[in-house]
Amino acid sequence: MSTPQPPTLGDGADRMSPRAWGVLLVLCGAIFLEGIDVAMLNVALPTIRADLGVSTGSVSWVMSAYVLGYGGFMLLGGRAADLLGRRRMFLFWLAVFTAFSGLGGFATEGWVLITARFVTGAAAAFMAPAGLSIITTGFAEGRPRNKALLFYAGTAAAGFSLGLVVGGLLTAVDWRWVFFAPVVLASLILLAALFLLPKEGRPERPSNGFDVAGAISVTGAMLLLVLTVVRLEEPGAGWGWTAAALAGGLALLAAFVALERRSAAPLVRLGILRKGSLVRANLGAMLFAGSFFGFQFVVVFYLQELRGWSSLETSLALLAVGVDAVLAPTVTPRLVNRFGNVRVIFGGLVLATVAYALFLPVGLDWTYAAMFPTMIILGLAFALVYGPLTIAATDGVAEEEQGLAGGLLYTSFQFGSALGLSVVAAVNAAAGDSSQAGLDGFRAALVVPLVAVALAAAVTAFGLGRRTKTTTGSSHEALQAAGHGADPGRTA
C-alpha cells in the first residue's frame, strides 16, 4: 500500500515558495503549540497541587498521564499517518487535542485533569508524527529538508521557552488559563491548516489487510512500559504492580516482534531498526530528553518549594534556556552544513554535560548569577542537539515510512522524558524530603541528568567519522549539487 504524497514544497536549495512557507508555518504552529502546552503546565504544577489539594506524587501524574498517552500511542500514530493519510490524521487529532486541552481547564478534581492530559497526549501522539512526515515528504531530502526541519525544531524550542514565561504569567492570574490559552491557539492553527495543507488522494487499502494484532500489541506494550517508568517515582505504589506492568509490557513487545516478523503487511517494518544512524539518533533523543526534563522538574521545585520563588520568577529564571529559539533556525543550519549532524549533536551534548555539572553544587543561598551559566549553556546545547537529531532520525528513510520514523523519534523523546522525570523524582524522594530544609534530595537528583546526557554523548560518539548512504538520495549529494562539499560526519 502507498500513501498519496503531497507535492514537493521546496523551491531550490535555498528558497521556498509562499505556499511552502505557509505549510511550514502551520506545522511549526502545531509543534509550537505542543511545546508551549507542556512548558506552561510544568511551571503551574506547584500551584495546581495547592489548589486541588493533591500530593506531589499525584500532581506528577498530570505530567505523567500526558507522557503515557503520548509514548503509548506514538508508534501507532506514526504508522497511521503513513497508512491513513498525513493531512487527515493531523487535522483530526489537532481537533481532539484542542477539545481535551479545554476540558483540563474545567477540572475540579485531580482525576479529571489527569484523564484530560492522557487524551491530550494521545492526540499529540497522532498529530506530531503526521506533521513531521508532511515536512519530510514535502521537502526534498538534503538542504531543503534540513532547512525546514531546523526551522521546525527552532519553533518547537521557542514554544517551550516562551511557555515557561507565559505559563508563569497565566498561573499568576489563574492556572486554568494554562489550559484555555492553547485552545485559542489550536483553533487558529486548525483553521489555517484546513486551507493550507496540501490535500491527499484517498489512501489505498493495504492488499494484505491492516495489521490489527500488531497495532494492539505495540500500543499495549508501550502503555505498560511507560506506566512502569512513571510508577518508579511512587515509593508507595508497590513493586508488585510495577513488576507486573514491566512483565506485561515486555511480553506484549515480544509478541509484537513475533507478529511483525510473520505479517505480510507489518505495522512496523523491523528492518528499519537496522539503520545505525536512526538507532543512534533515537537513543540520543531518549537520553537527552530524559536529562533535560528531569533537570527542569528538579529546578522548578527547587526554586518554588525550597527557595519560595513565584511561578513568574521561576519562568524568568529559565528564560535563558530559550536562546535556542534564536540559534536553532539561524546558527545551527550553518554549523550542520559545515561540520555535519553528528559533530554538531556531539558538541551540544558535551555542552549539556558541562551545564548540568555546573549546577551540582546548588545551595540555599545561590543567586541567579550562579545559576545563569547553566541556563545559557543548556540553551546553546538544546539548539545544537534537537534539530540535528530530528534530521538524523529521518534522513535516508523511504517516504512511505517517514511517519514511522517520526513516530520512533517522538516515542524516544517521550519515553526519555518519562524516564527522566520518574528517576529524578524517585532519587529525590529517596535522598531527602524536598519540603524540608535540606538539599540532599535535589543534589542527588541532579546527578541523574548529568549521567544521562554523558551516556547520550557516548552513544553519539560511535557515529563520528561514519559515512551513511541513504535510500532516497543522500543529503551529502544534495549539498554537493548545491556547491557544498560532502562531509563524512553528515549523519549521526
MOCOR-V311400 format. One record per run of one state. SS is the DSSP state (H for helix, E for strand, L for the rest). FROM is the first residue (numbers start at 1). TO is the last residue. If there is no record, write none. Layout:
BEGIN
ss:SS from:FROM to:TO
ss:SS from:FROM to:TO
END
This chain:
BEGIN
ss:L from:1 to:9
ss:E from:10 to:11
ss:L from:12 to:14
ss:E from:15 to:16
ss:L from:17 to:17
ss:H from:18 to:52
ss:L from:53 to:55
ss:H from:56 to:84
ss:L from:85 to:85
ss:H from:86 to:105
ss:L from:106 to:109
ss:H from:110 to:138
ss:L from:139 to:142
ss:H from:143 to:173
ss:L from:174 to:176
ss:H from:177 to:196
ss:L from:197 to:211
ss:H from:212 to:231
ss:L from:232 to:234
ss:H from:235 to:237
ss:L from:238 to:238
ss:H from:239 to:262
ss:L from:263 to:269
ss:H from:270 to:274
ss:L from:275 to:275
ss:H from:276 to:306
ss:L from:307 to:310
ss:H from:311 to:339
ss:L from:340 to:340
ss:H from:341 to:359
ss:L from:360 to:367
ss:H from:368 to:394
ss:L from:395 to:398
ss:H from:399 to:431
ss:L from:432 to:439
ss:H from:440 to:461
ss:L from:462 to:474
ss:H from:475 to:481
ss:L from:482 to:492
END
